[in-house]
Every structure is written in C-alpha cells, then in structure tokens.
C-alpha cells in the first residue's frame, strides 16, 4: 500500500497531518499547485514499510513555470482605451437631462 503524509504547520495553532490513502501523487501535486496545501512542513511517501521524504520533489513539480512578461505596447493600449470611450460616449442627438428638470417635472 502506498500513501502520502502531508504535514501542514499552522504556527501557534499547531500542525495537521493529512493522510488519505486514496490521494495519489498527482493529486498531492495538484493540491500544492492550487494552494490548497500551504505552509507545508514535509511530505512523506509511505510505501509498504519504507518512508521517503519527497517534499522537495513534489514542491518542484508543483511550481508553476515562470513566464517572461511580454513587452507592453502602451501606445496601443491608450488607443484602445480612447476607442472604447468613444464607443460608449452619448451621441450628439441624445440630450442630457438636468437635475432641476427632473425635480420640476
């Protein structure tokens, strides 16, 4: 039988060992990646009668790849913003209602 023990450290509130024989390595990596498991003290893989510390391996698998930010075209973004403002601006045919007209009316 193989299972994983994930030790979560809550600081002053103590620690919690999460042990679920049905959780696979892939699921542990997914839970670390998603942030479900945080403040991990260690992750042990128990297989038969042997125990192996796989903390570094799983944390490296769970790390998201670093993507270099692309150059931002600020001028194009400004033109897009101006176009959007024009698109949502009221037409010249529309008239604005004065608050005084609403009170009198």
N, C-alpha and C positions, 0 to 999 in steps of 0.2 A: 504494500500500500504506500502511496506517495501523497504528501500534502505539504502545504506551506504554512509557516507561522509568521505572521506579520505583527511586530511589536510596535505599537503607537505610544509615543510619550506625550502626555498631556501636561507636563510640567508639575506644578504643585498639586494638581488633581490626580496624579498618579499615572499608571500605564495600563494599557489594554492589549492583550494578545488576541489576535483574530486568527482563529483556526477553523477552517472549513474544508473537510476532505474532498468536497465536490468542486472546489475552486482550482482551476488549472493555472499553470504558469502564465499562459496568455492572458487569463482574466486578472491575475495579480498585476501584470504589466499594464493592462488597460486601466485598472483602478488607480494605479500610481499616476499614470499619464493624465487621467481625468481630474485628479486632485482629491478623489475620494479618500485615499490614504495619504495623510500628511504627517509631518513630524515623526518619521519612521526611525526607530532606534535600530532595528535589524530585521532582516527577512531570512528565515531558515527554511531549507528544504529538507523534509524528513522523508527518507525512502528506506523502508524496511527498518533496520536497526541503526542506520547511519544518519548523521545530521551534518548538513553543509551550509555554511553562511554564503548566501547568494545575493546579499544586499547590493553590492557594487554592480554585479551583472544586471540585475533587474532595474536598478536605477539608471544605468546607462542605456538599457533597452527602452525605458520609458521616456527618456529625454527626447523632446521634440527637436527635429533638425533646425539648425539656425539658418534662417533665410536672410540674405542680404537685402536691405531695403533698396528699392529701385529709386532712381533719381525722380524727384517730383517736379513736374512741369508746372511751376507756379503761375506762369502766364496763361497757360491753357485752363487751369483751374479757375482763374479770375474771369476769363472769357465765358466759361461755363456758368459761373455764378451770375454774371451780368445777363446772360441769355435767359436764365431761369427767372431772374427778377422781371425782365421784360415780358416773359410769357405769362406771369401771374399778375402783372400790373393791370389796373382797371382801364378799360377802353375810354377814349375821349368822349364817346357817346353816353357813357354812364355818368350820372351826376351824383355828387356826394350830398348826403342829407345832413343838414346842420342840426345839432342837438336842440337848438331853440325851436326849429320847425317840428320836431317830434313832441316837444312839451306843449306847444300851441295846438297841434293838430289833432 
